[in-house]
Amino acid sequence: MKKNILKGFLMAIVLILAVTVFVRAANDTDQAIGQQALNVRYAHLECKVNYTDTQIDLVNKYLNVDLSADKNTLNSDLTQLNTFVVSNNKTEFDSFVLNPLTPDFKNATQDLNNIKKDLKNYNLTNDTKTAFKNDLKAANQVYADCSSEQAKAMTNVMIKHMDNVDNRWTEIIADMQKKNISISDMQSIDQELKDRLQDFQNAITSGIESTIKEALQNLTNAHLHLYARFETSRLKGFMGRIGMLADRFNVTTNLSVLDQRLNDLSQYTTPGHKYQVGDFNKVWSTLKDTSKDLMNDSKDILSQMKIRAQEIRNQRILDRNNTGNRTFGNRNMTGNQSGRFIGGRGR
């Protein structure tokens, strides 16, 4: 599989697995899929380190150039990275890949490229030069095969992840439907996710790299928008339900502020918007904060509703008592009747 396609798989999984369900704690399936993703990403980086190690060994063998410092650094990085895989710590894993692993790879690659582009300065015989190039080609093929296997593994992880997301959405929709909250928009969004996932699975079945790449790109781009739209719709649905109850009990709310906050996300949730650096973090933060504020407001509203409901009950009791007193005062009772009314025995 071509390098750019592999890069697409790996970059996509970084984005997709960075997206979590904001208001629901990660379940066991989420954690298991996250662990599988880290395992695959580590395996791919291991392919890359082994490939670099092989090139360094060949440079030492044929050109007598020592790049062991680069080799030791990368293998030390890989050992440290493995500790984050074992602990299933994606945050530390991502941070370590960004720095120092990526700069260390760049340094090693630059050192190798500087040597390979100046082969004429090493006065190699034609036979030695040919052997060196052939060994490099063999190393390239080993790396390509290794990377291809990890790319295939990553597609399986991605499908599991998206299936899990869809299952979670289905649960949320069913739960909201029981609460008589509007779910039509969420149902249509969930169907879009199902369609994109089916396209991706069909592309994998086809085995055509260009088709797989396009379907993966569509799925990745669509998922970010679908997720943001789904969560926005979900929160608005709960706001609508809470607003109806608040109106019923004449309770003041801040729901309009939260609703406007979600409306301000429209530029990021519109299908087709290309997320720039920081965009999705803004969406994630806004949805998470709104969910938290809505939960707090809901508790306040519920407390106010209970107070208001008790006031209404007290008023009804008072009204009944007043009505009873007025009736009692207007009645012309005999002594016996009066005794029976207050519990005495009449003769």
C-alpha positions in Angstrom: 0.0 0.0 0.0 1.3 3.4 -0.9 2.9 5.6 1.8 0.4 8.4 1.4 -2.5 6.0 1.9 -0.8 4.6 5.0 -0.4 8.1 6.3 -4.1 8.7 5.7 -5.1 5.7 7.8 -2.8 6.7 10.6 -3.8 10.4 10.6 -7.4 9.5 10.4 -7.3 7.2 13.4 -5.5 9.8 15.5 -8.4 12.2 14.7 -11.2 9.8 15.2 -9.9 8.2 18.4 -9.3 11.7 19.8 -13.1 12.2 19.6 -15.0 11.0 22.7 -18.6 11.0 23.8 -18.6 14.2 25.8 -21.3 13.5 28.4 -20.9 9.7 28.8 -18.0 8.0 30.6 -15.9 5.7 28.4 -17.2 2.1 28.6 -15.2 -1.1 28.4 -15.6 -1.3 24.7 -14.2 2.2 24.2 -11.2 1.3 26.3 -10.6 -2.0 24.5 -10.7 -0.3 21.1 -8.4 2.5 22.3 -5.9 -0.1 23.5 -6.1 -1.9 20.1 -5.5 1.4 18.3 -2.4 2.2 20.4 -1.1 -1.3 19.8 -1.4 -0.9 16.0 0.1 2.6 16.0 3.0 1.4 18.1 3.5 -1.6 15.8 3.6 0.8 12.8 6.2 3.0 14.5 8.2 -0.2 15.4 8.2 -1.0 11.6 9.6 2.5 11.0 12.3 2.2 13.7 13.3 -1.2 12.4 13.5 0.1 8.9 15.7 3.0 10.0 17.9 0.6 12.1 18.4 -1.6 9.0 19.5 1.4 6.9 21.9 2.5 9.6 23.4 -1.0 9.7 23.8 -1.1 5.9 25.5 2.3 5.9 27.9 1.0 8.6 28.5 -2.2 6.6 29.1 -0.8 3.2 30.3 2.8 3.9 31.8 2.3 7.3 29.9 5.3 8.7 28.7 5.1 12.3 25.2 6.4 13.0 24.8 4.3 16.1 23.8 7.4 18.1 20.7 7.9 15.9 19.9 4.2 16.3 20.2 4.2 20.1 18.1 7.3 20.4 15.2 5.8 18.3 15.3 2.5 20.1 15.3 4.3 23.5 12.3 6.3 22.3 10.5 3.1 21.3 11.1 1.6 24.7 9.6 4.6 26.4 6.7 4.7 24.0 5.9 1.1 24.9 5.3 2.0 28.5 2.4 4.3 27.4 1.0 1.5 25.3 1.1 -0.9 28.3 -0.7 1.7 30.5 -3.1 2.6 27.6 -2.2 6.2 28.0 -3.1 7.8 24.7 -2.4 11.3 25.9 1.2 10.6 26.8 1.6 8.4 23.7 0.5 11.3 21.4 2.6 13.8 23.3 5.7 11.6 23.1 5.3 10.9 19.4 5.0 14.6 18.7 8.2 15.3 20.8 10.8 13.8 21.0 10.1 10.9 18.6 9.2 12.8 15.5 12.2 15.2 15.7 14.5 12.2 16.4 13.2 10.4 13.3 13.8 13.6 11.2 17.4 13.8 12.5 18.1 10.1 11.7 16.5 10.4 8.3 18.4 13.6 7.5 21.7 11.9 8.4 20.9 8.9 6.2 19.9 11.1 3.2 23.0 13.2 3.5 25.1 10.0 3.2 23.1 8.3 0.4 23.1 11.4 -1.8 26.9 11.5 -1.7 27.7 7.9 -2.5 30.2 9.0 -5.1 32.4 10.3 -2.3 32.9 6.8 -0.9 34.7 5.3 -3.9 32.6 2.2 -3.9 33.1 -0.5 -6.5 30.2 -1.2 -8.9 29.6 -4.5 -7.2 29.6 -3.0 -3.7 27.3 -0.2 -4.9 24.9 -2.6 -6.5 24.9 -4.8 -3.4 24.2 -1.8 -1.2 21.3 -0.6 -3.3 19.8 -4.1 -3.5 19.9 -4.4 0.3 18.3 -1.1 0.6 15.5 -2.2 -1.8 15.0 -5.3 0.3 14.7 -3.2 3.4 12.2 -0.9 1.6 10.1 -4.0 0.8 10.1 -5.3 4.3 9.0 -1.9 5.6 6.3 -1.7 3.0 4.9 -5.1 3.9 5.1 -4.3 7.6 3.3 -1.0 7.1 0.7 -2.6 4.9 -0.2 -5.1 7.6 -0.6 -2.4 10.2 -2.7 -0.3 7.8 -5.1 -3.3 7.4 -5.2 -3.8 11.2 -6.0 -0.1 11.6 -9.0 -0.4 9.2 -10.4 -3.1 11.4 -9.9 -1.0 14.5 -11.6 1.9 12.8 -14.6 -0.2 11.8 -14.9 -1.4 15.4 -14.7 2.2 16.7 -17.4 3.5 14.3 -19.7 0.5 15.1 -19.3 1.3 18.7 -20.1 5.0 18.1 -23.2 4.0 16.2 -24.3 1.6 19.0 -23.9 4.4 21.5 -25.9 6.8 19.4 -28.6 4.2 19.0 -28.8 3.8 22.8 -28.9 7.6 23.3 -31.7 7.9 20.7 -33.8 5.2 22.3 -33.3 6.7 25.8 -34.4 10.1 24.6 -37.4 8.7 22.8 -38.6 7.2 26.0 -38.5 10.7 27.5 -40.6 12.0 24.6 -37.7 14.2 23.3 -37.5 15.0 19.6 -35.1 12.6 18.0 -35.8 13.0 14.2 -32.7 15.0 13.5 -30.5 12.6 15.5 -31.9 9.7 13.6 -31.1 11.2 10.3 -27.5 12.0 11.5 -27.1 8.4 12.7 -28.2 7.1 9.3 -25.6 9.3 7.6 -23.0 7.7 9.8 -24.2 4.2 8.9 -24.1 5.1 5.2 -20.5 6.4 5.4 -19.4 3.3 7.4 -21.0 1.0 4.8 -19.2 2.9 2.0 -15.9 2.4 3.9 -16.6 -1.3 4.4 -17.5 -1.7 0.7 -14.3 0.1 -0.3 -12.2 -2.3 1.8 -13.9 -5.3 0.2 -13.1 -3.9 -3.2 -9.4 -3.9 -2.4 -8.9 -0.8 -4.6 -6.5 1.5 -2.8 -7.9 4.8 -4.4 -11.4 3.8 -3.4 -10.4 2.9 0.1 -8.5 6.2 0.5 -11.5 8.2 -0.7 -14.0 6.3 1.5 -11.7 6.7 4.5 -11.4 10.4 3.9 -15.1 10.8 3.5 -15.8 8.8 6.7 -13.2 10.8 8.7 -14.4 14.2 7.5 -18.1 13.2 7.9 -17.6 11.7 11.4 -16.3 15.0 12.9 -19.3 16.9 11.6 -21.8 14.2 12.3 -20.6 13.9 15.9 -20.7 17.6 16.5 -24.2 17.8 14.9 -25.4 14.8 16.9 -24.3 16.2 20.2 -25.6 19.6 19.4 -29.0 18.1 18.5 -29.0 16.0 21.6 -28.4 18.9 23.9 -31.0 21.0 22.2 -33.5 18.2 22.6 -32.9 18.1 26.3 -33.1 21.9 26.5 -36.5 21.8 24.7 -37.8 19.3 27.2 -36.5 21.2 30.2 -37.8 24.5 28.8 -41.3 23.0 28.6 -41.2 21.9 32.2 -39.8 25.3 33.3 -42.6 27.1 31.5 -45.2 24.8 33.1 -43.9 25.7 36.6 -43.1 29.3 35.7 -39.4 28.8 36.5 -36.7 31.2 35.2 -33.9 29.5 33.2 -30.6 30.4 31.3 -31.4 28.0 28.5 -31.4 30.8 25.9 -27.8 31.5 26.7 -26.8 27.8 26.2 -28.9 27.6 23.1 -27.1 30.6 21.6 -23.8 29.0 22.5 -24.7 25.9 20.4 -26.0 28.1 17.6 -22.6 29.8 17.5 -21.0 26.4 16.5 -23.0 26.3 13.3 -19.9 27.3 11.2 -18.0 24.3 12.5 -20.9 21.7 12.3 -21.9 22.5 8.7 -21.1 19.5 6.5 -18.1 20.3 4.3 -16.3 22.6 6.7 -12.6 21.7 6.8 -11.4 21.7 10.3 -8.3 23.8 10.9 -5.9 23.4 13.9 -7.9 24.1 17.0 -11.3 24.0 15.4 -12.4 20.7 16.7 -11.0 21.4 20.2 -13.2 24.5 20.2 -16.2 22.4 19.3 -15.4 19.7 21.8 -14.8 22.3 24.6 -18.1 24.1 23.8 -20.2 20.9 23.8 -18.6 19.6 27.0 -19.0 22.9 28.8 -22.6 23.3 27.6 -23.4 19.7 28.7 -22.0 20.5 32.2 -23.8 23.8 32.4 -27.1 22.1 31.3 -26.7 19.5 34.0 -26.1 22.1 36.7 -29.0 24.2 35.4 -31.2 21.2 35.3 -30.5 20.5 39.0 -31.4 24.2 39.8 -34.5 24.1 37.7 -35.6 20.8 39.3 -35.0 22.3 42.8 -37.1 25.4 41.8 -39.8 23.2 40.3 -40.1 21.2 43.5 -40.4 24.4 45.5 -43.0 25.8 43.0 -44.9 22.5 43.0 -45.0 22.5 46.8 -46.3 26.1 46.8 -49.0 25.1 44.4 -50.0 22.2 46.6 -50.0 24.4 49.7 -52.2 26.9 47.9 -54.7 24.3 46.9 -54.9 23.0 50.4 -55.4 26.5 51.7 -58.1 27.1 49.1 -59.9 23.9 50.0 -59.8 24.8 53.7 -61.1 28.3 53.0 -63.9 26.9 50.9 -64.8 24.4 53.7 -64.8 27.1 56.3 -67.1 29.3 54.3 -69.4 26.4 53.8 -69.4 25.5 57.4 -70.1 29.1 58.5 -73.1 29.3 56.2 -74.8 26.1 57.3 -77.6 26.1 59.9 -76.8 23.1 61.9 -78.6 21.5 64.9 -76.7 20.5 67.9 -76.8 16.9 67.0 -75.5 17.6 63.5 -72.7 19.7 64.9 -71.7 17.0 67.3 -71.5 14.4 64.5 -69.5 16.8 62.4 -66.8 17.3 65.0 -66.8 13.6 66.1 -69.4 13.6 68.9 -72.3 11.1 69.0 -75.7 12.5 68.4 -78.8 11.1 70.0 
